[in-house]
Amino acid sequence: MKKVIIIGGGIIGLCSAYYLQKEGHQVSIIDQSNMDMGASYINAGYLSPSHFVPLAAPGVMKKGLKWMFNPTSPLYIKPRLNSDFIKWTLAFNKSCTISHVRKSIPAIKNMSLLSQSLYDAIKRDEQFKFQYEKKGLLMLCQTNKMLEEEIETMHLAKQEGLEVDEISKEDLKILEPNATFNIKGATYYKCDSHTTPQEFMTEMKAYLKAVGVQLFINEKVEDLVVNKGIIEAIKTKNQTLKADEFVLSAGSWSALLSKKLGINLLLQAGKGYRINTTQHTGITIPSILAEAKVAITPMNGFTRFAGTMEIAGINHKINKNRVEAIAKATNSYYPDILLTQDEKNDAASGLRPVTPDGLPYIGRSLKCKNLTIATGHAMMGWSMGPVTGKLVSEVISDKKPILDLNLFHPDRKF
């Protein structure tokens, strides 16, 4: 048995704690927040094998440059004279190749599929009640050009063994009889599922407390006590905590802490927004508005509209232009849905940790013997939470990982 401290209490941290305690380790989680906000709570709740193409793909940087001057664009990269940002941007551009996409697709798909089965097992084994529905995902297209792109992706997905089909507007009306659409066509991924994130996080925290995992909330890690490449303890304003092993799963803040160990994680915070409504929308199947990159999820008691990737440093400022863009896009695709000003005013944001190649960092850095890094999942953190937690527990328990971690190595070169 090892004493393990997990830095970061989002989906990755909680799932790491879950599997570590199953292996018999003594686990503590420390988080600088109240552990009830951020990306793990405001995301679209998708478990999505359909999202198998990495963020770093051909044409993305070109789009990003084009959208840079549009405050309502789906992807906004704020230019900054910051060395970490410049290094990240150069590495991102270098990663946007066909060969990188081909290499990444099987790894991302396998992570997502395995994670989905682990969500099944967690719900069954612990008798959790969180909403978990397997209704698939619609990719809604308003232009022929986008529909052609989505059909091309659909063929790639079929080659990977995923269940997906093109559907007509008539078929869509049968699937969603109580919703009105303004689209040219769609593809339908039957392999996807969705959840209500807050429910899972709440149940998991309660479970972890019940089995003896310590949760330290509102405690920011300010320093690390390191001796000969081994972390001996972490320091907060209030206390010093010792352990045998440490897990760094602090999301967008991970790079700040890793620097103290001489580990330069290229990582940028990608801000996303969500709007909730309790209006009757008629939506029963999750959808992505393909051109606008907005995700819509029928959650337990409400519908969530989430989107945008705003790479502008670590900040929690709500950009009203981007919130408005989500609301306008929703009304454009679903003409009967008009989000109210109060609903838009209640919008929340979360920061997703984004690597330059669109693949997470999972594993040990050679620069620190007792640190396991688990961060950088971008929009896939919710989908990959359980499998990442399981991989972390296997690394720390000196077991052979269920998946090859070479592509996710924290020390990889860009």
BAKEFI-264769 format. One record per residue (C-alpha): x, y, z; residue in three letters; chain. Coordinates in Angstrom, 2 decimals, padded with zeros to 5 digits, always signed. Example, Ala and Ser with C-alpha at 12.3 -4.5 7.8 and 13.67 -1.06 7.14 Angstrom:
BAKEFI-264769
+---------+---------+---------+------+-----+
|    east |   north |      up | type | mol |
+---------+---------+---------+------+-----+
| +012.30 | -004.50 | +007.80 |  ALA |   A |
| +013.67 | -001.06 | +007.14 |  SER |   A |
+---------+---------+---------+------+-----+
end
This chain:
BAKEFI-264769
+---------+---------+---------+------+-----+
|    east |   north |      up | type | mol |
+---------+---------+---------+------+-----+
| +000.00 | +000.00 | +000.00 |  MET |   A |
| +001.21 | +003.48 | -000.89 |  LYS |   A |
| +000.18 | +006.86 | +000.44 |  LYS |   A |
| -000.95 | +008.89 | -002.58 |  VAL |   A |
| -001.81 | +012.59 | -002.85 |  ILE |   A |
| -003.78 | +013.73 | -005.91 |  ILE |   A |
| -003.44 | +017.40 | -006.82 |  ILE |   A |
| -006.69 | +018.39 | -008.51 |  GLY |   A |
| -010.24 | +017.26 | -007.79 |  GLY |   A |
| -011.88 | +017.35 | -011.21 |  GLY |   A |
| -013.10 | +014.28 | -013.14 |  ILE |   A |
| -009.53 | +013.00 | -013.65 |  ILE |   A |
| -008.58 | +013.41 | -009.99 |  GLY |   A |
| -011.75 | +011.73 | -008.69 |  LEU |   A |
| -011.46 | +008.79 | -011.08 |  CYS |   A |
| -007.78 | +008.36 | -010.18 |  SER |   A |
| -008.75 | +008.28 | -006.50 |  ALA |   A |
| -011.51 | +005.76 | -007.23 |  TYR |   A |
| -009.19 | +003.21 | -008.84 |  TYR |   A |
| -006.28 | +003.86 | -006.48 |  LEU |   A |
| -008.40 | +003.12 | -003.41 |  GLN |   A |
| -009.67 | -000.02 | -005.14 |  LYS |   A |
| -006.02 | -001.11 | -005.33 |  GLU |   A |
| -005.71 | -000.63 | -001.57 |  GLY |   A |
| -003.78 | +002.65 | -001.52 |  HIS |   A |
| -004.34 | +005.41 | +001.03 |  GLN |   A |
| -005.55 | +008.38 | -001.02 |  VAL |   A |
| -006.01 | +012.11 | -000.46 |  SER |   A |
| -007.23 | +014.74 | -002.94 |  ILE |   A |
| -006.27 | +018.39 | -002.62 |  ILE |   A |
| -007.93 | +021.12 | -004.66 |  ASP |   A |
| -007.69 | +024.91 | -004.68 |  GLN |   A |
| -011.46 | +025.27 | -005.21 |  SER |   A |
| -014.58 | +024.12 | -003.39 |  ASN |   A |
| -014.70 | +021.18 | -005.84 |  MET |   A |
| -018.09 | +022.17 | -007.25 |  ASP |   A |
| -017.19 | +024.26 | -010.30 |  MET |   A |
| -015.08 | +024.33 | -013.45 |  GLY |   A |
| -014.82 | +022.20 | -016.58 |  ALA |   A |
| -015.84 | +018.96 | -014.82 |  SER |   A |
| -019.20 | +020.51 | -013.93 |  TYR |   A |
| -020.07 | +022.70 | -016.93 |  ILE |   A |
| -019.16 | +020.34 | -019.78 |  ASN |   A |
| -021.60 | +018.76 | -022.25 |  ALA |   A |
| -021.54 | +015.42 | -020.44 |  GLY |   A |
| -020.66 | +013.41 | -023.55 |  TYR |   A |
| -019.09 | +009.97 | -023.57 |  LEU |   A |
| -018.14 | +010.24 | -027.18 |  SER |   A |
| -016.17 | +007.68 | -029.18 |  PRO |   A |
| -017.32 | +009.80 | -032.14 |  SER |   A |
| -014.73 | +012.43 | -031.16 |  HIS |   A |
| -011.77 | +010.39 | -032.39 |  PHE |   A |
| -009.99 | +013.08 | -034.47 |  VAL |   A |
| -007.46 | +015.08 | -032.37 |  PRO |   A |
| -007.88 | +018.84 | -032.03 |  LEU |   A |
| -004.54 | +019.26 | -033.84 |  ALA |   A |
| -005.57 | +018.34 | -037.38 |  ALA |   A |
| -004.87 | +019.73 | -040.88 |  PRO |   A |
| -006.58 | +023.08 | -041.46 |  GLY |   A |
| -007.28 | +023.86 | -037.79 |  VAL |   A |
| -004.49 | +026.44 | -037.44 |  MET |   A |
| -005.61 | +028.14 | -040.67 |  LYS |   A |
| -009.16 | +028.33 | -039.29 |  LYS |   A |
| -007.84 | +029.61 | -035.97 |  GLY |   A |
| -005.96 | +032.45 | -037.68 |  LEU |   A |
| -009.06 | +033.31 | -039.72 |  LYS |   A |
| -011.27 | +033.31 | -036.62 |  TRP |   A |
| -008.77 | +035.26 | -034.50 |  MET |   A |
| -010.46 | +038.56 | -035.31 |  PHE |   A |
| -014.00 | +037.27 | -034.81 |  ASN |   A |
| -015.09 | +037.53 | -031.14 |  PRO |   A |
| -017.94 | +035.06 | -031.73 |  THR |   A |
| -015.96 | +032.34 | -033.55 |  SER |   A |
| -016.00 | +028.72 | -032.29 |  PRO |   A |
| -012.20 | +028.75 | -031.81 |  LEU |   A |
| -010.48 | +031.88 | -030.57 |  TYR |   A |
| -006.73 | +032.02 | -029.94 |  ILE |   A |
| -005.72 | +035.29 | -028.30 |  LYS |   A |
| -002.21 | +036.26 | -029.44 |  PRO |   A |
| +000.12 | +036.99 | -026.53 |  ARG |   A |
| +003.83 | +037.77 | -026.12 |  LEU |   A |
| +004.32 | +034.89 | -023.72 |  ASN |   A |
| +007.04 | +032.29 | -024.24 |  SER |   A |
| +004.89 | +029.33 | -023.10 |  ASP |   A |
| +002.08 | +030.39 | -025.42 |  PHE |   A |
| +004.46 | +030.88 | -028.37 |  ILE |   A |
| +006.05 | +027.45 | -027.81 |  LYS |   A |
| +002.59 | +025.87 | -027.56 |  TRP |   A |
| +001.41 | +027.59 | -030.77 |  THR |   A |
| +004.47 | +026.45 | -032.74 |  LEU |   A |
| +004.05 | +022.89 | -031.43 |  ALA |   A |
| +000.32 | +022.93 | -032.23 |  PHE |   A |
| +000.99 | +024.06 | -035.79 |  ASN |   A |
| +003.65 | +021.34 | -036.18 |  LYS |   A |
| +001.15 | +018.70 | -034.97 |  SER |   A |
| -001.56 | +019.59 | -037.51 |  CYS |   A |
| -000.61 | +016.86 | -039.98 |  THR |   A |
| -002.36 | +013.89 | -041.60 |  ILE |   A |
| +000.24 | +011.49 | -040.18 |  SER |   A |
| -000.43 | +012.76 | -036.65 |  HIS |   A |
| -004.19 | +012.32 | -037.12 |  VAL |   A |
| -003.77 | +008.75 | -038.44 |  ARG |   A |
| -001.53 | +007.82 | -035.53 |  LYS |   A |
| -003.86 | +009.40 | -032.94 |  SER |   A |
| -007.27 | +008.12 | -034.10 |  ILE |   A |
| -006.97 | +004.51 | -032.79 |  PRO |   A |
| -005.54 | +005.70 | -029.45 |  ALA |   A |
| -008.30 | +008.26 | -028.87 |  ILE |   A |
| -011.02 | +005.82 | -029.97 |  LYS |   A |
| -009.74 | +003.04 | -027.71 |  ASN |   A |
| -009.51 | +005.42 | -024.74 |  MET |   A |
| -013.10 | +006.56 | -025.25 |  SER |   A |
| -014.58 | +003.10 | -025.74 |  LEU |   A |
| -012.81 | +001.68 | -022.70 |  LEU |   A |
| -013.85 | +004.68 | -020.61 |  SER |   A |
| -017.46 | +004.17 | -021.64 |  GLN |   A |
| -017.36 | +000.56 | -020.40 |  SER |   A |
| -015.78 | +001.76 | -017.14 |  LEU |   A |
| -018.63 | +004.26 | -016.60 |  TYR |   A |
| -020.96 | +001.26 | -017.01 |  ASP |   A |
| -019.02 | -000.70 | -014.40 |  ALA |   A |
| -018.84 | +002.18 | -011.89 |  ILE |   A |
| -022.58 | +002.79 | -012.10 |  LYS |   A |
| -023.33 | -000.92 | -011.72 |  ARG |   A |
| -020.77 | -001.73 | -009.00 |  ASP |   A |
| -021.46 | +001.28 | -006.78 |  GLU |   A |
| -025.19 | +001.49 | -007.57 |  GLN |   A |
| -024.85 | +005.13 | -008.56 |  PHE |   A |
| -027.98 | +006.89 | -009.80 |  LYS |   A |
| -026.48 | +009.54 | -012.12 |  PHE |   A |
| -028.22 | +010.08 | -015.45 |  GLN |   A |
| -026.53 | +007.94 | -018.09 |  TYR |   A |
| -028.34 | +007.50 | -021.39 |  GLU |   A |
| -027.18 | +005.73 | -024.53 |  LYS |   A |
| -029.06 | +007.67 | -027.20 |  LYS |   A |
| -026.17 | +008.51 | -029.51 |  GLY |   A |
| -025.13 | +011.88 | -030.96 |  LEU |   A |
| -026.39 | +013.87 | -033.94 |  LEU |   A |
| -024.01 | +016.00 | -036.04 |  MET |   A |
| -026.33 | +018.66 | -037.51 |  LEU |   A |
| -025.20 | +020.47 | -040.68 |  CYS |   A |
| -026.63 | +023.63 | -042.25 |  GLN |   A |
| -024.43 | +023.66 | -045.35 |  THR |   A |
| -023.66 | +021.08 | -048.01 |  ASN |   A |
| -019.94 | +021.69 | -047.49 |  LYS |   A |
| -020.12 | +020.78 | -043.80 |  MET |   A |
| -022.36 | +017.80 | -044.52 |  LEU |   A |
| -019.75 | +016.50 | -046.99 |  GLU |   A |
| -017.03 | +016.90 | -044.32 |  GLU |   A |
| -019.13 | +015.07 | -041.73 |  GLU |   A |
| -019.89 | +012.25 | -044.17 |  ILE |   A |
| -016.15 | +011.92 | -044.80 |  GLU |   A |
| -015.57 | +011.68 | -041.02 |  THR |   A |
| -018.43 | +009.18 | -040.83 |  MET |   A |
| -016.63 | +006.89 | -043.30 |  HIS |   A |
| -013.47 | +007.13 | -041.19 |  LEU |   A |
| -015.54 | +006.22 | -038.12 |  ALA |   A |
| -017.02 | +003.19 | -039.88 |  LYS |   A |
| -013.51 | +002.03 | -040.77 |  GLN |   A |
| -012.74 | +002.21 | -037.04 |  GLU |   A |
| -015.77 | +000.02 | -036.30 |  GLY |   A |
| -018.00 | +002.75 | -034.87 |  LEU |   A |
| -021.76 | +002.63 | -035.47 |  GLU |   A |
| -022.74 | +005.73 | -037.46 |  VAL |   A |
| -025.03 | +006.55 | -040.40 |  ASP |   A |
| -026.10 | +009.50 | -042.48 |  GLU |   A |
| -029.71 | +010.45 | -041.81 |  ILE |   A |
| -032.14 | +012.58 | -043.79 |  SER |   A |
| -034.32 | +015.40 | -042.47 |  LYS |   A |
| -037.26 | +013.02 | -042.68 |  GLU |   A |
| -035.47 | +010.41 | -040.55 |  ASP |   A |
| -034.54 | +013.14 | -038.10 |  LEU |   A |
| -038.19 | +014.12 | -037.70 |  LYS |   A |
| -038.99 | +010.53 | -036.72 |  ILE |   A |
| -036.10 | +010.47 | -034.22 |  LEU |   A |
| -036.93 | +013.87 | -032.73 |  GLU |   A |
| -040.64 | +014.49 | -033.39 |  PRO |   A |
| -040.96 | +017.31 | -030.83 |  ASN |   A |
| -038.07 | +019.46 | -032.09 |  ALA |   A |
| -037.93 | +021.73 | -035.16 |  THR |   A |
| -034.72 | +021.82 | -037.20 |  PHE |   A |
| -033.19 | +024.18 | -039.75 |  ASN |   A |
| -030.55 | +021.94 | -041.34 |  ILE |   A |
| -029.46 | +020.34 | -044.63 |  LYS |   A |
| -028.73 | +016.93 | -043.13 |  GLY |   A |
| -026.98 | +015.05 | -040.35 |  ALA |   A |
| -024.93 | +012.06 | -039.31 |  THR |   A |
| -025.95 | +009.95 | -036.32 |  TYR |   A |
| -023.39 | +008.26 | -034.06 |  TYR |   A |
| -025.24 | +005.51 | -032.21 |  LYS |   A |
| -022.07 | +004.67 | -030.25 |  CYS |   A |
| -022.21 | +007.77 | -028.01 |  ASP |   A |
| -023.78 | +008.30 | -024.58 |  SER |   A |
| -024.49 | +011.26 | -022.32 |  HIS |   A |
| -024.67 | +012.12 | -018.62 |  THR |   A |
| -025.42 | +014.97 | -016.23 |  THR |   A |
| -021.90 | +015.81 | -014.95 |  PRO |   A |
| -022.92 | +017.36 | -011.62 |  GLN |   A |
| -024.72 | +014.16 | -010.64 |  GLU |   A |
| -021.72 | +011.91 | -011.29 |  PHE |   A |
| -019.29 | +014.25 | -009.54 |  MET |   A |
| -021.55 | +014.54 | -006.48 |  THR |   A |
| -022.02 | +010.77 | -006.17 |  GLU |   A |
| -018.34 | +010.05 | -006.72 |  MET |   A |
| -017.24 | +012.56 | -004.05 |  LYS |   A |
| -019.71 | +011.06 | -001.56 |  ALA |   A |
| -018.47 | +007.54 | -002.38 |  TYR |   A |
| -014.80 | +008.50 | -001.99 |  LEU |   A |
| -015.44 | +010.13 | +001.39 |  LYS |   A |
| -017.33 | +007.02 | +002.52 |  ALA |   A |
| -014.39 | +004.72 | +001.68 |  VAL |   A |
| -011.85 | +006.90 | +003.49 |  GLY |   A |
| -010.42 | +009.15 | +000.78 |  VAL |   A |
| -009.54 | +012.52 | +002.32 |  GLN |   A |
| -010.68 | +015.65 | +000.45 |  LEU |   A |
| -008.85 | +018.90 | +001.15 |  PHE |   A |
| -010.84 | +021.72 | -000.46 |  ILE |   A |
| -009.90 | +025.39 | -000.89 |  ASN |   A |
| -006.23 | +024.43 | -000.40 |  GLU |   A |
| -003.85 | +025.69 | -003.06 |  LYS |   A |
| -000.54 | +023.84 | -003.46 |  VAL |   A |
| +002.04 | +026.61 | -003.21 |  GLU |   A |
| +005.26 | +024.62 | -003.18 |  ASP |   A |
| +006.78 | +021.15 | -003.49 |  LEU |   A |
| +009.48 | +019.69 | -001.25 |  VAL |   A |
| +011.78 | +017.81 | -003.63 |  VAL |   A |
| +014.89 | +015.77 | -002.84 |  ASN |   A |
| +016.99 | +014.07 | -005.58 |  LYS |   A |
| +014.13 | +013.88 | -008.08 |  GLY |   A |
| +011.59 | +012.66 | -005.52 |  ILE |   A |
| +008.72 | +014.72 | -004.11 |  ILE |   A |
| +008.64 | +014.36 | -000.34 |  GLU |   A |
| +005.74 | +016.68 | +000.42 |  ALA |   A |
| +003.49 | +019.45 | -000.83 |  ILE |   A |
| +003.00 | +022.74 | +000.95 |  LYS |   A |
| -000.13 | +024.85 | +001.15 |  THR |   A |
| -000.69 | +028.05 | +003.08 |  LYS |   A |
| -002.01 | +025.98 | +006.00 |  ASN |   A |
| -000.11 | +022.71 | +006.05 |  GLN |   A |
| +002.56 | +020.34 | +004.73 |  THR |   A |
| +001.36 | +016.95 | +003.44 |  LEU |   A |
| +003.69 | +014.00 | +002.90 |  LYS |   A |
| +003.13 | +010.97 | +000.64 |  ALA |   A |
| +004.90 | +008.19 | -001.27 |  ASP |   A |
| +003.33 | +009.06 | -004.63 |  GLU |   A |
| +001.78 | +012.16 | -006.16 |  PHE |   A |
| -000.65 | +012.61 | -009.04 |  VAL |   A |
| -000.78 | +015.90 | -010.94 |  LEU |   A |
| -004.29 | +016.25 | -012.35 |  SER |   A |
| -004.80 | +019.97 | -011.82 |  ALA |   A |
| -006.14 | +020.64 | -015.31 |  GLY |   A |
| -005.07 | +023.96 | -016.80 |  SER |   A |
| -003.02 | +024.74 | -013.67 |  TRP |   A |
| -000.85 | +021.62 | -014.05 |  SER |   A |
| +001.87 | +023.35 | -016.06 |  ALA |   A |
| +002.39 | +025.95 | -013.30 |  LEU |   A |
| +003.18 | +023.24 | -010.74 |  LEU |   A |
| +005.20 | +021.03 | -013.09 |  SER |   A |
| +007.63 | +023.91 | -013.68 |  LYS |   A |
| +008.71 | +023.64 | -010.05 |  LYS |   A |
| +010.07 | +020.19 | -010.98 |  LEU |   A |
| +011.76 | +021.33 | -014.17 |  GLY |   A |
| +009.02 | +019.67 | -016.26 |  ILE |   A |
| +007.84 | +021.98 | -019.02 |  ASN |   A |
| +004.34 | +020.77 | -019.91 |  LEU |   A |
| +003.14 | +022.61 | -022.98 |  LEU |   A |
| -000.44 | +023.33 | -021.94 |  LEU |   A |
| -002.93 | +026.11 | -022.58 |  GLN |   A |
| -006.28 | +026.79 | -020.93 |  ALA |   A |
| -009.18 | +026.45 | -023.39 |  GLY |   A |
| -012.22 | +028.20 | -021.99 |  LYS |   A |
| -015.65 | +026.78 | -022.72 |  GLY |   A |
| -019.08 | +028.13 | -021.81 |  TYR |   A |
| -022.43 | +026.64 | -020.94 |  ARG |   A |
| -026.01 | +027.90 | -020.84 |  ILE |   A |
| -028.77 | +025.87 | -019.15 |  ASN |   A |
| -032.51 | +026.09 | -019.76 |  THR |   A |
| -035.49 | +024.42 | -018.14 |  THR |   A |
| -037.67 | +025.39 | -021.13 |  GLN |   A |
| -039.34 | +022.53 | -022.97 |  HIS |   A |
| -037.03 | +022.06 | -025.98 |  THR |   A |
| -038.32 | +018.76 | -027.36 |  GLY |   A |
| -034.70 | +017.56 | -027.55 |  ILE |   A |
| -034.11 | +013.96 | -026.43 |  THR |   A |
| -030.91 | +013.14 | -028.37 |  ILE |   A |
| -027.65 | +015.10 | -027.89 |  PRO |   A |
| -026.48 | +017.06 | -030.91 |  SER |   A |
| -023.56 | +019.11 | -032.14 |  ILE |   A |
| -024.22 | +022.09 | -034.37 |  LEU |   A |
| -021.43 | +021.27 | -036.81 |  ALA |   A |
| -020.65 | +024.70 | -038.25 |  GLU |   A |
| -021.03 | +026.52 | -034.91 |  ALA |   A |
| -019.31 | +023.82 | -032.80 |  LYS |   A |
| -022.03 | +024.03 | -030.14 |  VAL |   A |
| -022.98 | +020.93 | -028.14 |  ALA |   A |
| -026.56 | +020.43 | -026.93 |  ILE |   A |
| -027.40 | +017.87 | -024.24 |  THR |   A |
| -030.76 | +016.87 | -022.73 |  PRO |   A |
| -029.70 | +016.51 | -019.09 |  MET |   A |
| -031.69 | +015.50 | -016.04 |  ASN |   A |
| -034.31 | +018.25 | -015.65 |  GLY |   A |
| -032.78 | +020.75 | -018.09 |  PHE |   A |
| -031.10 | +021.16 | -021.48 |  THR |   A |
| -027.48 | +022.33 | -021.71 |  ARG |   A |
| -025.91 | +024.33 | -024.54 |  PHE |   A |
| -022.12 | +024.31 | -024.43 |  ALA |   A |
| -019.36 | +025.44 | -026.72 |  GLY |   A |
| -016.43 | +027.54 | -027.87 |  THR |   A |
| -012.72 | +027.04 | -027.35 |  MET |   A |
| -011.18 | +030.29 | -026.15 |  GLU |   A |
| -007.42 | +030.06 | -025.67 |  ILE |   A |
| -006.67 | +033.26 | -023.79 |  ALA |   A |
| -004.76 | +032.26 | -020.65 |  GLY |   A |
| -006.08 | +031.29 | -017.23 |  ILE |   A |
| -009.03 | +033.54 | -016.45 |  ASN |   A |
| -012.69 | +033.06 | -015.58 |  HIS |   A |
| -014.07 | +036.16 | -017.26 |  LYS |   A |
| -017.38 | +035.56 | -019.05 |  ILE |   A |
| -017.20 | +036.92 | -022.59 |  ASN |   A |
| -020.79 | +037.90 | -023.33 |  LYS |   A |
| -020.14 | +037.88 | -027.09 |  ASN |   A |
| -019.29 | +034.20 | -026.95 |  ARG |   A |
| -022.31 | +033.38 | -024.79 |  VAL |   A |
| -024.49 | +035.23 | -027.28 |  GLU |   A |
| -022.91 | +033.27 | -030.12 |  ALA |   A |
| -023.98 | +029.98 | -028.49 |  ILE |   A |
| -027.55 | +031.28 | -028.04 |  ALA |   A |
| -027.77 | +032.57 | -031.64 |  LYS |   A |
| -026.40 | +029.34 | -033.09 |  ALA |   A |
| -028.95 | +027.35 | -031.10 |  THR |   A |
| -031.82 | +029.43 | -032.45 |  ASN |   A |
| -030.43 | +029.15 | -035.99 |  SER |   A |
| -030.46 | +025.32 | -035.92 |  TYR |   A |
| -033.49 | +024.94 | -033.61 |  TYR |   A |
| -035.78 | +027.88 | -034.61 |  PRO |   A |
| -038.25 | +027.19 | -031.77 |  ASP |   A |
| -035.61 | +027.58 | -029.05 |  ILE |   A |
| -034.95 | +031.12 | -027.85 |  LEU |   A |
| -032.76 | +031.33 | -024.77 |  LEU |   A |
| -033.75 | +034.11 | -022.37 |  THR |   A |
| -031.56 | +036.95 | -021.15 |  GLN |   A |
| -031.67 | +035.52 | -017.62 |  ASP |   A |
| -030.44 | +032.16 | -018.92 |  GLU |   A |
| -027.61 | +033.87 | -020.79 |  LYS |   A |
| -026.73 | +035.96 | -017.73 |  ASN |   A |
| -026.45 | +032.73 | -015.75 |  ASP |   A |
| -023.84 | +031.31 | -018.15 |  ALA |   A |
| -020.78 | +029.69 | -016.59 |  ALA |   A |
| -017.30 | +028.91 | -017.91 |  SER |   A |
| -014.67 | +026.25 | -017.34 |  GLY |   A |
| -011.04 | +025.87 | -018.38 |  LEU |   A |
| -010.04 | +022.77 | -020.34 |  ARG |   A |
| -006.32 | +021.89 | -020.45 |  PRO |   A |
| -005.19 | +021.72 | -024.09 |  VAL |   A |
| -001.96 | +020.09 | -025.30 |  THR |   A |
| -000.35 | +021.04 | -028.63 |  PRO |   A |
| -001.15 | +017.68 | -030.27 |  ASP |   A |
| -004.64 | +017.10 | -028.86 |  GLY |   A |
| -003.54 | +014.07 | -026.82 |  LEU |   A |
| -003.47 | +014.04 | -023.01 |  PRO |   A |
| -000.40 | +013.70 | -020.84 |  TYR |   A |
| -000.61 | +010.42 | -018.89 |  ILE |   A |
| +002.30 | +008.74 | -017.10 |  GLY |   A |
| +005.52 | +009.43 | -015.24 |  ARG |   A |
| +008.02 | +012.07 | -016.31 |  SER |   A |
| +011.63 | +010.91 | -016.24 |  LEU |   A |
| +012.40 | +014.05 | -014.22 |  LYS |   A |
| +010.46 | +012.93 | -011.14 |  CYS |   A |
| +010.32 | +009.34 | -009.90 |  LYS |   A |
| +007.14 | +009.51 | -007.82 |  ASN |   A |
| +004.93 | +011.84 | -009.87 |  LEU |   A |
| +002.25 | +010.60 | -012.27 |  THR |   A |
| +000.86 | +013.24 | -014.60 |  ILE |   A |
| -002.73 | +013.07 | -015.86 |  ALA |   A |
| -003.92 | +016.19 | -017.64 |  THR |   A |
| -004.36 | +017.82 | -021.06 |  GLY |   A |
| -007.56 | +016.09 | -022.19 |  HIS |   A |
| -009.07 | +019.26 | -023.71 |  ALA |   A |
| -012.74 | +018.58 | -024.60 |  MET |   A |
| -012.33 | +014.84 | -023.92 |  MET |   A |
| -011.77 | +014.95 | -020.16 |  GLY |   A |
| -015.30 | +013.79 | -019.38 |  TRP |   A |
| -015.16 | +011.01 | -021.97 |  SER |   A |
| -011.74 | +009.81 | -020.80 |  MET |   A |
| -012.05 | +010.34 | -017.03 |  GLY |   A |
| -012.47 | +006.73 | -015.85 |  PRO |   A |
| -009.89 | +005.20 | -018.21 |  VAL |   A |
| -007.34 | +007.86 | -017.23 |  THR |   A |
| -008.00 | +007.14 | -013.56 |  GLY |   A |
| -007.51 | +003.43 | -014.16 |  LYS |   A |
| -004.25 | +004.03 | -016.03 |  LEU |   A |
| -002.98 | +006.25 | -013.19 |  VAL |   A |
| -003.74 | +003.51 | -010.64 |  SER |   A |
| -001.93 | +000.93 | -012.79 |  GLU |   A |
| +001.17 | +003.13 | -013.13 |  VAL |   A |
| +001.33 | +003.74 | -009.37 |  ILE |   A |
| +000.57 | +000.09 | -008.55 |  SER |   A |
| +003.39 | -001.03 | -010.91 |  ASP |   A |
| +000.96 | -002.96 | -013.10 |  LYS |   A |
| +001.05 | -003.25 | -016.88 |  LYS |   A |
| -001.29 | -000.50 | -018.21 |  PRO |   A |
| -004.41 | -001.64 | -020.06 |  ILE |   A |
| -003.42 | +000.69 | -022.93 |  LEU |   A |
| -000.06 | +001.64 | -024.44 |  ASP |   A |
| +000.94 | +004.99 | -022.90 |  LEU |   A |
| +003.75 | +005.90 | -025.33 |  ASN |   A |
| +001.64 | +008.40 | -027.30 |  LEU |   A |
| +000.61 | +010.10 | -024.04 |  PHE |   A |
| +004.07 | +010.34 | -022.44 |  HIS |   A |
| +004.50 | +013.65 | -020.56 |  PRO |   A |
| +008.09 | +014.03 | -021.85 |  ASP |   A |
| +007.16 | +013.59 | -025.53 |  ARG |   A |
| +008.73 | +016.00 | -028.02 |  LYS |   A |
| +006.72 | +018.22 | -030.34 |  PHE |   A |
+---------+---------+---------+------+-----+
end
